[in-house]
Amino acid sequence: MIYEPREDSFLLQKYVAQYARGSVLDMGSGSGIQAETALQKTKDVVAADIDDDVIVHLKKKGMEERLALTGGKYGYEILERFFSQAKSYLKNNGKILLVFSTITGDMEFLLHHYGYTFEKLDEQSFFFEKIFVYLIQPEEP
């Protein structure tokens, strides 16, 4: 099932438009809204998702196919796996934009644990949760 853009997608999109340059990976692409936004700034964009319907949708838009995982039983396991490995793949001065919610769990603890610095760029409140956009970078050695 394709994740249709919602409040979290639109909040993140604003920052993708601001920060996208060089090589961009849209992990958990869903509808492809972030990849399409990044393509307005750079032509080196790869969209990734595990859902077969999403992959078909993205291929129709001319985006490359890659395999990525989403979810997790407690909401943070896949993000933990991602952050345990992401530094190895980031280019110098590489940045990560992440949208998550209060339902996800303690992302700041996870980021500290894996050696990242972060800045909260934005947040929106809803009656049952808050969503956040963070700019994340590896800590300086």
Buried (B, 14 or more C-beta within 10 A) or exposed (E): EBBEBEEBBEBBBEBBEEBBEEBBBBBBBBBBBBBBBBBEBEEEBBBBBBBEEBBEBBEEEEBEEBEBBBEBEEEBEBBBEBBEEBBEEBEEEBBBBBBBBBEBBEBEEBBEEBEBEBEEBBEBEEEEEEBBBBBBBBEEE
